[in-house]
């Protein structure tokens, strides 16, 4: 399979073979070509060269409808269900042919019979908006099985699940594979899931096949080396020092989401100097709104925030005075101006101060470029020139540019929200190293992440957020995955 977009080769002569009745993992860094490959399989893209063979026969897959007719289905990373509809309505209306008048009594009876043969159950009459993330993911999978798709492509299927839910869902799918009812190709970045559930693995690097083989003959280190090639990873500094005085304090914070519903409810938390406090939780439990309040992107309904004992209102001058930095999720959307250059974005924090400006308004382009060149080299930002628009960079390099701006000076308070989502190994290693180094220098770090492994690796203390509240707290060194997962699910 070869896929070119103009001069860019996204896939270069890639071979993938998935045996019937097997659980196959597809690994690769961000931009390695995984999504392009599965979109070619499903008919979203038409490959420049190559073919798809199903059951030993070459098949023309012009569009997703052709793929569905051949028994291929895909469960996407983000939910595709209609929240305002019931589970039953979502399943029935997903069919290719739906009668003009639906006999719901008959349909529910048939759905109940279908579910009786499935390894997991969902509440047919519940609205999708009212069920848990784990149940929604089960619905997505059941929808594909209901539509008689027997080859399932799973795109990061556990990214919104608790550890317990993830193991439950993958364990049930593995049982169906072993029974010969299903064949699975799973895109993932979690080695633990590959080792626990996959039979074979294929690894891509920069659009090329980097390796493949039975999982039983490979270790996570073997797979990581195939993924990154000869690139050297940044070594994370050892954890040093003790927690000091309270640097960031949240007192009974309440905030609403865009629909006016309560998203953060009576939340209180203190973060000390030289400490990383991690907030765990399934996506959609108020984490994003909390970070937006701290960043000044959302007004809190009530409560108070204090930094070093002083009232904090997320004003730019307060952030400067308290040496406060932010690494928000989706940095291109929340921390950059896409059409502006890399140099301009790196200077955004201090552009109206010396050496970038004289008299607060006369800007020095020479200083902008010199600062950018130094930060580009130091933070390994891959860009053609400092004048390249930041929107032209890959996700990992956009995040590196934000790192350069936010951590390229003294930091006393750092707010980081899903700082490594979707990034490659090298970028993740560098970001983790920078966060730990800031903590060791005495910064108070609040780390909000949906990646529990990341939180356990970096945090000194861990709290769990559910329905806008903090429901559990533990030292990271004493953390119990089962207990954390139970609280993430609201039990």
N, C-alpha and C positions, 0 to 999 in steps of 0.2 A: 504494500500500500504506500503510494506516494501522493502527497497533497501539497500543492504550491498555491500561495496567495501572492500573485505578482512575482516579485523576485525572492520572496521569503518561502523557504521550504519548511513547512510545519511537520511533515512526515517524510522520511527518506528511506524508502524500500523496507518498510517495517513488516515483519511476519508475526502473526499471532495465531496460535492453534489452541483451541479449547476442546478437550475431550468431552464426549457426552457423559452426563452423570458425574461431572466434576465441579469443584469449587475453585475457581481460578482467580488469582489476584493480579491486578494491574497497578504497578508502582511507577513513580517518576516524580521529579520535582515539578514545581510550578512552571508551566511553559514547556514541559517535556514532550507534549503531543498527545497526552491521554485523552483529553476531551475531543480533540480533533479526530482521533482514531475511532472512538465510539460513535461520534456523529457521522462518520463515513459508514460505519456498520448500519446505523439506524436510518440512513438515507437523508439526513439533514444536509450533508455535503456530498458532492460527487467527486470522488478521488481523481487526481490527474492521471495516475496509473494504478494498476492493481485491481483486485477483484475480491468479492466476498463469496466463500464457498460454504454452503450449509448442507450437511449430510453428504459431503463429498461432491456436490454438484454446484457449479457456478450459478449464482442467482443475481438477477438485476434488481437492485434496491434503489429505485428512483426517489422515493420519499418515505416518510415514516409509516404511511399506510401500507406500502409494500412490505416493510419490515414486520409490521403487525400481522399481516396475512401469512407470513412465514413463521410465525410463532415467536418473534423477537419482541421483547418489551424492555422498558427502561424505567427505573425508579430514580428520580432526580434528587439532588442534594437538598433542594428547597421544595416544600410541599406544593402540589398542584391541585389539591382538593379545594372545593368551594366551601369556605367556612360557614356560610349561612345555611347550607343544605345539610340534610341528615346523611349519615353514612350510606344508608340504602339508596338515597337519591343520587349520591355521587357515583355509586357502583353502576346503577342502572343507566344513568345518563352518559356514562363513559363508553357505552357500546357503540359500534359503528352504525347500527340500525336500531332506532328507538321508535316504537309505535306512536302515532299521533295522540292516542289516548292510552295512558298507562293504567293497567289493572294492578293497582298497588297491593291488593290482597294476594293476588297470585305471585307477584314479583317478590314480596316479602317471604312467602312460603318457599319459593325456589331459592332465595338467598339463604334462608335458614338451613335448607338442605345442603346447599353448597358449603356453608360454614361448618356444618357437622362433620365434613370430611377434611377440614383444614386443621393444622396443628395449633393455631391460635385463634382467639375469638375477639370480636369487636361489637360494641353496642349498635345495632342496626338503626335504631330509632333516635339515637343521640345526634345533636348537631355537631359537626366537626369542630366548631369553635369551642365547644364545651368539653372536649376530650383531651387527654394528655398528649404530649409530643410523641411518646412511645406508641400510643394507640393510633395516632395519625400516621406514623411510619408503617405500622402494621396494615392500616387501611390502604396505603399506597401499594404495598406489596400484594395484598389481597386483591386489589383492583386488577393488577396484572395477571394474577392467577385466574380470577373470574373471567377475564377476557381471553383465557386459554393461551397465554404466552408461556412457553416452556423453557425459553432461554432468557434469563433475566440479567440485565446490566444494572448494577447498583452503583450509583455515584455518591461516594462518601456517605453511606447509609446510616452511620451512627453519629454523625456530627451534632445532631440535636437530641441525642438520647443520653440518659444516665448510664453509668457503667453496667448496672444490673439489667436495664432495658436492652442495652446493646448486646450483651451476652445472650439474653433470652431470645431476641429476634434472630441473631446470627445462628444460634444453636438450633432453633426450629428450622431455619432454612437449610442448614447443614444436614439435618435429619431427612428433609425432603430430597436433598441431593443424593444422600446415601440410599434412599429408597428407590431411586431411579425416576423420580417424578419431575426433576428440575435440573437444569444446568445453570451455573451462575458465573458471571464475570464481574468482579467487584473492584472498583477504583477506591483506593484508600491510601492514607499516609501513616496508618497506625500499625507498626510492626507486630504489636501484641495480637491484633486481630488476624493478621496474616499467619502468624505461627500457630494460633489456636484453631483456625477454621479452614484455611486454604490448603488445597492439595498441591497446586502448582502456582508458579508466579512468573510473570513477564515484566521486565523492567525497561523503561524507556529513558533515554537521556538526550536532550536537545534534538528530539525528533527521530532518533535512531534507536534500534534495538541494542540495549546495553547488556542484556543477559536474561536468562530464563532457566527454569529447572524445577524439580520437585522441592517443595518447601522442606521436606525431611532432610534434604542434603545441604541446606543453606542455613546460615545464622543471620540475625539482624545486621551484624557488622558486614557480612558478605554483601547483603542487599544494599546497605548504605553506601559501600564503596562503589558498587555498580552505578548507583544513582548520581553520585557526585564526581566520579572519575578522579582526575588528579588534583582537583581543587582542594586547597587546605582549609579546614574549618577553624574558625576563631576559638581559642581555648577559653572556656569560662573560668574566671578567677574563683578561688576558693572563698567560701563564706567566712568573713572575719568580723570581729567587733561585737559589741553588745548593743541592744536597743537603748536609746536615750530618752529624752523628754518627749512629750506629745507634740507633734509638729502639725498634724492635720486632724481636726475634730469635726465630726458631723453630729448634730444634736437634733433628733426628732424631725428629720427631713421628710416632707411629703411633696409629691409631684405627680402631675397627670400626664397621660400620653396624648397623642395627637387627636384622639377621639374624645378627650375629656374624661376618660376613666382613670381612676387612681392607679398609678404604676409603681410609685415608691410610697411606702406607708410607715410613718413613724420610725424611720431608720436612724440609728445612732451607732457611731463607730469611731474609734480613735486609732491613729497610725503614728508610731513613734519614729524618731530619727534612727537611722540604721536598721530599719525593719521593712520587710516586704509582707504586706497583708494581701492575701489572694481572696477574691470573691468568686466562688463557684456557683454554677446554676445553669439550668437548661435555658436556652435562648428564649427571650420573651417574658422574663420574670422581673423586669424593671431595671436590669443592668444598664441598658443603653440610656434610659432616661436619667438615671443617677449620674452617669458620666457627663451627659449633656448639661446637667445642673452645675457640676463642678467646672465645666468648660465655659459656662456662660452662654450656652446655646439654648437653654430652657430655664424658665423661671420656676422656682420652687413655690408651692402653695404656702408652706409654713416651715418652721424650723430654722436653724442657724448653722452656719459653717464658720469655723475659726481656723486660722493658720498662725501658728506660733502665738496663740492666745489672742490674736486680733480678729475682729469680724472681717469676713471675706465675702465679696460680692461678685467675684469673677471679672473684675475690671482689669484692663491691661496694666495699669500702673501698679495694682496690687500684685499681679503675677510677677512683674519685674522686681518689686521690692522684696517679695518672699522667695524669689528664685524658683518659681514654680513652672514646671514643664508638662506638656501633654502629648501623649502618643495615642490619638484616637483611632477607632476602627475605621476602615475605608478611608485611608489618609488622602487619597486623591479628591474625595468628596468633602472631607471634613477638615483637612489641614493644609491644603494647597490651593493655588489658583492654576488650573490646568493649562491655560494658554500662556502663562508667564514662564520665563526661563527658569532653569535649575538654579542659576545664580540668584535671581530675584527671590525665589521661594526660600532659599537657604538664608537670605538676609531679612526675611519678613519680620522676624522678632525685633531686630535692632536697626531697621533701615533708616530711621529718622534720628539716629545718634551717631556720634563719631565712632569709627572713621568713615562710616558710610555717608554721613551728612554733615554739612556745616550750617550753623544757624538754624538747625532743625528742618531745613527745606532744600538746600543745595546738595544734590546727590552726586556722589563720586562713583562713576562706573568702574574706574580702575580698582577702587576698594572692593566693590561688589565682585569683580572677577577674581581678584587675588584671594579673597575669602573663600569663594567657591572652589578655586583650584586646590586650596589647602584642604578643605573639607571633603572634596571629591576623592582625593588621594587617601586621606585618613580613614574615610568610611567606605572605601572601595565601591563608589557609586559608578556604575557603568553607563556613561552618556557620551555621545559623540563630542559635544563641546559644552562649556558652561552656559551657552546661549540656547541650547536645545530646549524646546517647551517641555515642561515636566510631564505633561500628559503623554508624551511619546515614550516614556521610560516604562519598563516592566514593573509589576507590583512590588517586587522585592527592592528595586532601585528607588522607587518612590518612597518606600518606607525608610530606606537608608538615608535619603535626602532629609526626611523629617527628623530622623535620629540625629543627623549632623546639626540641624538647627536647634533641636530641643536639648541635646545632651552635650553640645560643643562648648559648654560654659559651666560654671558652678550651678549645681542643682540641689535644692533643699527639699523640694516636694515634687514627686513624679507621679502622674496619673497615666496608666497604660491600659488601654482597652483592646483586647484581642490583637495584640501588636504583631503576631506572627501568622494571622489567618491567611491561608492560601500561599504562603511563601516557601521558598526552597530551603534545603538544609543549610546552605551557607549563610543565607540571610537570617534564618532562625538562630543559628549558633552565634552570629554577631550580635543580634538584638538581645538574646539572653545574657551574653557576656557584658554588654553595656548596662543592662538593668542591674545585674549583680554588682558591677563596678560602682554604679551610682549608690547602691545600698551600702556598700563597704566604705564609701566616702562619707556616709552619714545622712544620705537622703532618706526621707520617708516615702515609701513606694506603695501605692495602691494599684494592684494588678487585677483587672477584671478579665476573665478568660473563660471560654467554653471548652478549653482543652485541659482536662483534669491532670494529664501527665505534666503539662507545662506548669500548672499551679503547684503540684507536688514537688517539682524540681526546684522551683525558684522561691516559694513562699516560706516565711518563718512561721506565719500564723494563717489559718485558713478559716473563712466563714462561708456559709451557704445561704444564698438568696432564693426565696421562693415567694411568689405572689407579692413582690415588693418589700418583703420583710427579711431580716436576717434571722434564720431559724436554727442555726447550729454554728458552733465555733470549736476549733481544736488547734493544737500545735501541729504543724505540718509533719514533724518527726513522729507524732503519735497517731497520724491519720489512719483511719480504717476505711478502705474503699467501699465496703458494704454499707457502713453507717453513713458515709457521705452521700452515696447514691440513694439511700432511703430518704434522706432529708431533701435531696434535689427533686425527688418525686413527690414530696409533700407528705410523707408518712412519718 
